Amino acid sequence: MSTLRIALEEGFEGEAVVVDVNGSTVLERDDVRTRMQVGFAERLEVPVEEGDAVVEVRLPQRRAAGRLTCHVADRLHVGVSLRRGEVVFRTSEQPFGYV
């Protein structure tokens, strides 16, 4: 089993967020808000089978959504931000640094 670490980062202003991985909801939370000092809102770890994984993030109130297909070998870090109303992803094999 591999681990997908998802971090909700910049741009969240107190709205509902739904995160699905491979078609299953892994986070459904109201009032997700970025802490401006560190650019971080929420983190979750999701066990996944090694191989391709599909991460979908929806903000129903903003009618914004994004989808990322990524390959997970051992562990993968996925950062999710909102920029100009769009869901933006970044990936890394190393943890993201938050102060």
C-alpha positions in Angstrom: 0.0 0.0 0.0 1.2 3.5 -0.8 0.3 6.9 0.7 -1.1 9.9 -1.0 -0.6 13.0 1.2 -2.9 15.9 0.1 -2.5 19.4 1.5 -5.0 22.1 0.9 -2.9 25.2 0.6 -3.5 28.8 -0.5 -6.8 30.5 -1.5 -9.4 28.8 0.7 -11.6 31.4 2.3 -14.0 29.5 4.5 -15.9 27.4 1.9 -17.0 23.8 1.7 -14.4 21.5 0.1 -14.9 17.9 -1.1 -11.9 15.7 -2.0 -12.3 12.4 -3.8 -9.5 9.9 -4.5 -10.2 7.2 -7.1 -13.9 7.9 -6.9 -14.3 7.7 -3.1 -14.8 10.8 -0.9 -11.9 11.2 1.5 -12.7 14.7 2.8 -16.0 16.7 3.0 -15.6 19.7 5.2 -17.3 23.1 5.6 -15.4 26.2 6.4 -11.9 25.3 5.0 -9.7 28.4 5.5 -6.1 29.0 4.6 -3.9 30.2 7.5 -2.2 33.1 5.7 1.0 33.0 7.8 1.9 29.5 6.5 -0.2 29.2 3.3 -1.8 26.0 4.6 -5.4 25.0 5.4 -5.8 21.2 5.8 -3.8 18.0 5.3 -4.9 14.4 4.9 -3.3 11.0 4.2 -4.9 8.5 2.0 -3.8 4.9 1.5 -3.9 4.0 -2.2 -2.7 1.0 -4.3 0.6 1.7 -6.1 -0.1 3.0 -9.5 -2.2 5.8 -11.0 -4.5 7.7 -8.7 -7.1 10.3 -9.5 -7.6 13.2 -7.1 -10.7 15.4 -7.6 -11.3 18.6 -5.6 -14.6 20.4 -5.6 -15.7 23.7 -4.1 -19.5 23.5 -4.6 -20.2 27.1 -3.5 -17.7 28.5 -6.0 -18.6 26.0 -8.7 -14.9 25.3 -9.0 -13.3 21.9 -9.5 -10.1 20.3 -10.5 -8.8 16.8 -11.3 -5.3 15.4 -11.2 -4.1 12.0 -12.3 -0.8 11.1 -10.7 1.4 8.0 -10.3 2.0 6.9 -6.7 4.9 4.6 -6.2 5.6 4.8 -2.4 4.3 8.1 -1.2 3.4 11.3 -3.1 2.6 14.8 -1.8 -0.1 16.7 -3.6 -0.6 20.4 -2.9 -4.0 22.0 -3.9 -4.5 25.8 -4.1 -7.1 28.1 -5.5 -5.8 30.7 -7.9 -8.1 33.2 -9.7 -11.0 30.8 -9.0 -9.3 27.7 -10.4 -8.1 24.6 -8.6 -4.3 24.2 -9.1 -2.3 21.2 -8.2 1.4 20.6 -7.5 3.2 17.3 -6.7 6.4 16.3 -5.0 8.0 13.1 -3.7 9.3 15.3 -0.8 7.1 16.8 1.9 6.1 20.5 1.4 7.6 22.8 4.0 5.2 24.9 6.0 6.5 27.3 8.5 
